[in-house]
Amino acid sequence: MIDNPTLLFLFSLALAAAGTPVVRWAALRYGWVAQPSSDRWHKKPTALMGGIAIFGAMAVGLALMADFGSLVGHVFRTDGAQGVPSAGAVILVGASFLFLVGLFDDFRSLKPHNKLIGQIIAAAWVVFLGFRLNWFHSLTGDTMVTLLWVVGITNAFNLIDNMDGLCAGVGTVACLALAFLFAPLAREPMLIALVLAGAMGGFLIYNFNPAKIFMGDCGSLVIGFSVSVLVLCYASVPSATPLARFAIPVLMLLVPILDTTLVTVIRLLSGRKASTGGRDHTSHRLVLMGFSEKSAVLFLYGTGMVAGLAAVFVSRSDTLTSPAVILPVVTAVVLMGIYLSQLRVYPEKEFSALRDRTFTPVLLELTYKRQLLFVLFDLVLVAFSYYLAYRLRFSGVEFSLYFPVFLSSLPAVIGCKMVVFLAMGVYRGLWGYLSTSDVFLVGRASAMGTLLSVAAVTFIYRFQDFSKGIFVIDWMLTTGLLLGVRGSFRFFIETRNRQTLAGDRVVIYGAGRAGELLLREILNNPRLGVKPVGFVDDDTLKNGKKIQGYPILGAFEEMDRIREQHGVAGVLVSFNDAEGANKASHSAAEDFCRTHGLFMKKFQISLKDVPLRGGIDD
């Protein structure tokens, strides 16, 4: 057995890096190639079967460090075997079985239910040998949940194998985080994590965008199964708290869990089969927002890294401290899921599967009443702000002493603040159109909610054992979080509008108030079919400045240079005074557009009288 972490990692990395080109050569030689299709993301024929290299490197690494004797003893119940056998040996046997299932699927295309049966068999093997999540006291319930966990995570990694480098990269990030997690806790799981990370990392060299080879199901099923079982090893750590046992598995694999949940729910609500492939995954939606393929994948790597570090923090903290990290991470990911779900991917109407059913009115009412969701978010934010205020004000043993005070007063604080928010009209505005008046409203409502909370705890508890500093910190945190969440909706909408804007490239002539209004209209109305590159304005003092992120490129006399540099196809005139002070500028713009073959349009805002019918005179 090899027990050197660095050696195992580098050995697996080198083996996969050396084996992948060999597999690629064989794939091209024998025609194991993925052809582009409408439901796939790649645009050119690409070699398949990269999972052979991943499995080969992983299998050799696990064989060098696993204790197969303990596995034999448990299978045949010999030598008085107790506990659970070597995780490395269990993973290798189960992964070998799923590798064959995936390989057969890559060559012969198994039906989804046949592939699912293979995953259930592999999961049953793991549970049979005593691996469990330990989420429930009921052994029957915990066994079934563990089966669903292994099958679900295996499928989740299979689903995220939809863009160059995504599955292997997310798996590598998760395994490195797991190695860091297990380093002070359990030796064998740490070594397994490094072996898996090395095998996936070596393959990732050739799989990152632009990919030279794909892994296929023989790779994604192996990765998903191996990582899902490796996470189960944390449940047997004696120092694990009940909260950590729930939170750490989910945090470690938050990216594949998010993607699978998002895709499955939206496909079902859109009347599509969840098992049918498509270009509607988290990564695809990020590209629709304007990310490049590389940046979308890297963004998900970063998300996985943050969640993994949060899991490590939770593993080394007590139950009272852990929520300070769990809630922000989970809230951020939920918000990201909400943002991405709003992007239109399918030709069907949203929630078409809910229509024409007996329960349709209730579900549609809940679906479209987004304010209900916002109220629930505020409930979480208010509770978290109050908790975090105590965490910042008191530390260590002192926090433990004041925790009962926090817990007993929390319902009163939540009730006071939510009543104030409702009474002051916080939920009457639209988050996507957050304005200055909305910011001041939230600030006033937060302040009034804090004052009412102080009055409530004074009346109920005579303010005994309370600190004034708690409520000052709480007000600052509540205000910041409420505005941050609402601002994120505004930021998401504006970012989506900018990134998805398409049409003829134009400049806006006039960087004044009318020009800013025109830019807003363009960003919020894609039917106009124009894409601004910036402004031109004859006021030289404005040159180099920006309006909503769009630069003022220079004066109109520099338009020839601007046209060539930015590929401009037209000019949008934002000022209305074509007969007065701006007559010369308007004429110059017309002459320039006529000479250079550009189109020209004028932006107008006006109020017109509408003749009313059916009046007294009629």
N, C-alpha and C positions, 0 to 999 in steps of 0.2 A: 504493500500500500504506500502511496505517495501522500505525504501530509504537509507539503510545502505550498502555501496559498499562491505565492507569486509564480512558482514553477508550473502549477496546474493551470493557472490563467494563461500564461504565455504559451504553454504547450498546446492548449485547446485553440488559442488564437492563431498560432502558426499552422496548426493542422488544418483548420478551416480555410485560412488564407491560401494555403498551398493546394488544398483539395478542390476548392471552388473552380479555378480555371480548368482543371482536369474534367470536372463534371460539365462545365460549359462547353468544352471541346466535344465531349461525347454527345451532348444534347444537340449541338449544331450538326454533328456528323450523322446522327440517326434521326434527325427531324423532330426532336422533342422541343417544339417551339410554340409559344403563345402568339397567336395572330391577333391583331387589333380587331375590336368589335364595338358595337354601339353601347354595350353595358360595361365595357372595360375602359380603363384610363390610359393605358399605354397606346402609343401611336405608331409603333413599328414592331415587326416580329422580334421576339426576345426569347432567349434560351430559357428552358424550364429545368426542373429537377434539382435546383440548388439546395433543397432540403436534404439531399443525399450527403452533401458536404457538411451541413450543420449537424445532422444526426451522427455521421461518422466521427466528427471531432468530439461531439458530446459523449458518444458511447465509449470511445477510448478513454477520455478523461474520467468518466464515472467508473469505468472498469478498473482504473488504476487506484482509485481511492475508496471504493465502496466495500463494505463487509458483506459478502454474499453468504457467509456461513450463518449469520443471524437470520437472513431471509429464509434459508433452507430450514432452519430450526423452527421458525414460525409457521411456515407452510405445512410442515409435517408434524408440528407440535412435539418436537423432540428437544432433549437437553433442557427441559423445564423452561422454555423460552417465555419471557414476560415482556410487557411493554410493547413497543413497536420495533420492527426490524430496521436495518440500515435504510435510510431514506434514499440514498444513492442507488442501492440495488433495486428498490421498489420502483423508483422513477425510470431506471434503465429498462426494466422488464416491460412496464406499461408503455413507455415511449417506443420501444421496439415494436410492440403490437400495433400501436397507432401509426407508426412509420409505414408498416406494411399496408394498413388500411388506406393511408393517404397516398401511397405509391400506386396502389391498385386504382384509386379514384383518379389520379392524374393520368393514368394510362387508359382506363376503361370508363371513367365517369360514373361513379356510384350514384344511386338515388339518395336524396337527402336522408330518408328514414333508415336506409341501410348504414350510412355513415354514422348516424346518431346511435344506432345499436352498438356499433363498435366503440363509440365514446362511452356509452353506458357500461359496457363490459370492462373497459379500462378503469373507469371510476369505481366500479364494484370491487375490482382487484385492490384498489387503494384502501377502501373502507373495510374490506375483509381483513386487511392486515393491521387495522387499528388506528388509522389516521382519521382524525375528525377535526372539525372547526371548534368544537367545545363551546358552541353558542347557547345551547340549551341543556337543561338538566335531563330532559327526556332523551334516552339513548336512541329510541326509535326516531324521534323528530330530528335529533342531531345527525343521525345517519343519513336520513333523506336529504337534509339541507346540504350535507357534505357531498352527496352524490350530485345534487343540482349544481353545487359550486364548481366541482371539477368539470362537469359537462359544460356548464355555462361559460367558464373561463376558456376552456378549450375552443369552444365555438367563437368566443369573443376575439381571440387572436386570429382565428381563421377569417373572421369578418374584416379585421383591420389590415389584412394583407391585400390592400387595394390601391396602394400608391408606393412608388419607389422608396425603399428603405424604411417604411413605416413599421411593419410588424417586427422586423429584426431590431430596429432601433429602439422601439418602445420596450421590447423584451430585454434588450441590453441594459437600458436605463433602470428597469425594474430589478433586474438581477444584481446590478451594482449596488442599488439601494438596499436590497436584501442582504448582500454580503456585509455592508456596513452595519445593518441592523443586527445580524447574527454574530458579528465579530466578538463582542464581549459575552455572548449568551450561549452559543452552541457551535462547536467546531465543525461538525460534518455539514450542517446546512450552509455554513459560510463557504466551505470548499465547493459544495454543489453549485452555489450561486456563481462563484468565480468560473467554474467550468462552463456553465451555460452562457455566462456573459462573454467568455472568450470565444466560444463556438459561434455565437451570433455576431460578435464583433468582427471576427475574421471574414465571415460571409458578407457583412455590411460593407466592406471595402468595395465589393463588386456590385452590391445591390442598391447603394445610395444613388440618387438621381444624378445623371441618367443611368438607369440600371442596365447592367450587361447580362444579368441573369435573374430569374425569379425563383423563389423557393418552392412554390406549389404547395399542395395540401400535405405532402409528405414532410414539409418543413413547418408549416404553421400549426398543424395538429400536434406535432412533437413539442414545439415551443409552448403552446397554450397548456398542454397537459403537464409538462415539466414544471412550469412556473406555478400553476395552480396547486400542485402537490407540495412544492417547496414552501409556499406560503402556509400550508397546513402545519408545517413543523413549528411555527410560532405558538400554536395552541398548546404544545407540550412544555413550553418554557415555564418553569415554576413561578418566576417573578411577574408573569403577565397579569395585568389587572383585568377585571371583566370588561371595562370600556375599551382597553387596548385590544382585547381579543376580537371585538367587533370591528373596531375602527381600522386597525392595521391592515388586515387583508384587503379591505375596500380601498384604502388610501394607496396601497402599493400598486394596485391594478386599476386605478381610477380611470385612466384613458380608455382601455378596452371596455370597461364597464359602461362608461358614458356613451361610447360609440354604439355599443350593442343596444343599450336602452333606447337611445335616440332613434336609431334606425328602425328598430322593431316597432316601437310605439307609433311613429309617424307613418310607417308603411301600413300598419293595420288600420289606423284612422283614415288613411287615404284609399282604403279598399284594395291594397296590394298584398301579395303574399310575402310574409316576412322572410321566407327562404329563397326568394327570387333575388338574384344579384342586381346591382344598379349603381349609379353614380350619385348616391345620396348620403354617403357617409360623412362623418365629421370632417375628414380631410378634404373631401370634395366641396363641402359647404364653405370651408375656409377659402378655397380657391375662388368660389363664386363671389366671396366678399372682396376679392382683389389680391389675396396672397398668391405668390408664386408657388409652384409645387414644392420647391425646396423649403421655402419659408413656412408653408403650412405644416410640413413634416417636422421641421425644427421647432415650431410653436408647440406641437404635441409632445415632442421630446421634453421641452421646457416644462410643460404642464405635468408630465409624468415625474420629472425631477423634483418639482416643488412638492407634489403629493408624496413622493417617496421620502423626502427630507422631513415632511410633516409626520409621516409614519414613524420615522426614527425618533423624532422629538417625543411623540406620544409614548413610545416604548420605554423611554427613559424618564418619564414624568409620571406624577401621580394622577389619580382620577380627577382631582380638583383643578389641576393645571391644564390637562389635555384639551378641554373645550376651547381654550384661548387660541389653539391652532386648528382644531378640527372644524369649528364653525365657519371661520373665514374661508378656508379652502373649499369646503363643501358648498358654501353659499356662492363663491365665485364660479365653481364648476356648474352649479345649477343655473346661474345667470347665463353662462356661456351656452348651455344647452337651450335655454329659452331664446337667446339671440339667434342661434343657428337654426332653430326650428322654424323661425319666421321667414327664412329664405325659401322662395318658391322653386321647387325642383320638379314636382310632378305636374303633368297637364291636368290632372283631376282637380276638382275644387277641394279646398281644405276640408278635412273631416267628412269626406263624402261617405265613408262607411257608417256614419252616425245618422245619415238622413233616412227618412221614410221608415223609421222604427218606432215602436210604441214608447221607447224611452228618449226619443230624439229631443223633444222640447226641453227636458231637464238637462241633458248632457250639453246641448248647444248653449243653453243659458249659462251653464258653468264654464263652458269653453270660452265663450266670448265675453263674459264678465271678468275681464282681466283685473279689475280693481280688487276682486277677491284674492287673487294671487298677491297683489301688492300689499294688502292688509296682512296677509300671512307673513310676507317678507318683513314688514315693519315689526310684527310681533317678535320675530326671531331677532331682529336688530336691536330692539329695545331691551330684550332680555340679555342679549350678549353684551351690550354697552354697560348695563348695570353690573353684570358679572365682571367684565374687564376692569371697570372702575375699582372694584374691590381688589382685583389682582394687582393693579398698579399701586393702589394705596397701601395695601398690606402684603406682606410676603412671608413665606415659610410657615412657621408655627402660628404666627400672628393671624394669617389668613384663615387657618383652620379654626381658630378661636372665634373669628367673626363670621365664618361661613353660615352658622345657624341664623344669625341676624339677617344676612343677605337672603337666605332661603325664605325666611318668614315674611320679609317685606317685599319680595319680588312680585307676588300677585298684586299687591296694592300699587306698586310703581307701574306695572304693565297696564292695569286698569285705568289709572289716572292719565297716563300718556295717550292711550288709545282713544279715550273719551275726548281729550283735548284735540287730538288730530282730527277726529271726526267732526267735532263742533266747529273748528276753525277752517274747515274746508280743504284739508290737505288732500283728500281723495277725489276732489272735483276736477283737478287738473289732469292733463295728459302728460305722462312722463317723457314721451318722445318730443315734446315741445316745451321743455323746461326753459323758463325765462327768468329775468332778474326778479320780477315780482314773486315768482314761485320760490326762489331762493330765500327771499325775505320772509315769505309765509312759513316755510319750513323752519327757519331760524326762530321766528316768533312762537310757533307752535311747540317747538322743542323747549324753549325757555319757559313757556307757560306750563307745559307738561311737567317740567322739573319742579317749578314752584308749587304746583298742585301736589306733586309727590311728597315734597317736603312738608306741606300742610297735612297730608294724610298720615305720614309716619309720626308727625308731632301729635296729632290727635289720637292715633291708635296706640303708639308706643311711648308717648311723651318725649320722643327723640332720645331716649336712653340708649346708650351703646352705639349711636350713630355718629358719623363724622361729616362735618360740613364739606370737607374736601371731596368726599365721595360724590356728592351731588354736583359739584362743580365739574369734576372729571367726567361724570356721567353725562352732563349736558353737552360738553364738548364732543364726547365720543358719539352720542346719539345724533347730534347735528351733523357731524362729519360723515357718519355712515349713511344717514338718510339722504344727504345731498350726493354722496358718492355713488350710491346705488341708482338714484334717479339720473344723475349726470351720466352714468355709464350707458343708460338707455339712449340718451340724446347722442352720446358719442358713437354708439353702435350704429344708430340710424344714419348719422352724418357720414361715418366711415363707409358704411355699405353703399350709400348713395354715390359717394365720390368714386369708390373703387369699381362699381358696376356701371358707371356712366359710359355710354358709347355713342358714337356719332361723328359728325364732321368737327374737326378741330377749329376752334374760333378764338378770337380775342374780343374782349369787351372794351369798347371805346368810351371812356369816361369812368374814372375811379371815384365816383361820388356816391351819394346816397342811392340814387337810381341804379348805379352799377351794382351796388351791393344787393339791392332788391332783385335785380335781374339774375345775379349769381344764385341767390336762394331759390328762385323759381326754376332755374335750370337743374339744380341739384335735387329738387323735390318733384320734378316733372320730366322723367326720362323720355316721354313721348315727343319732346321738342327735338330730339335727335341731334343735339350738339354737345360738344365736349370742350369747355373752356381751358385754355392753357395759361391765361393770365389777362391782365389789363394793359391798356395803353392810355396815357393821360398827358395832356399838354402842360400840366403843372409839374415842372422839373423837381420841385421839392418832394413830390410823392414817389419819385423813382427809387426802386430798391425796396420799398415797403410792401406789405402784404395785406390783403383783405381776405379773411377766412382761409388763410393758407395759400392763396393764389397771388403770385407776385405781380407787381406793377413793372412791366418790362421796359418801359421807356415812353418817350413822346411819340406821337403819330408820325412825325417826320422820320423816325427810325423804323417804320413799319416794313420797309423792304427787307431789312436785316432780320426783323422778327419773323416775317413770313417764311423766309428760307430756313431759319434756325429751328422753327417749331412746326413747320409743315402746315401752316394755317390755310384753311379753305374758305374762311369767311370772316366778316366783321359784324359785331352786334353793337349798334349805337344805343347807348343808354340814356343820353340826354334828349329831351323832347323839343328844345327850342331851336328848331331847324330854320326858323325865319327871323330870329332875333340875334342875340349876342353870339350864338354858336353857328350862325349861317355859314361862315367861311369854313369852319371845321367840318361841318356836314358836307359841304360841296367838295372839300379836299378828299374826304373819305369816299364819296361817290366816284370821283375821278380815279382814285387809286384802285378801287375794286374793279371798275370798268377796264382799266388798263391791264391789270394782272389776272383777270378772269376769276375774281373772288365774288362770292355772293355777299349781299349786305342786307341786314334786317334791323328794324328799329323797334325798340322796346317802349311801350306806351302804357301809362296808367291813367285812366280817366273815369269819370262818373258821367253817365248819360241818362237823361230823362227817358223814362219808358212810358209811352202813352197807355193809359189805363182804359180798359174796355168795361162796358157795363155801368158807366157812371150816370150822373143825373142827366147830362146832355143827350145820352144815348136813349 
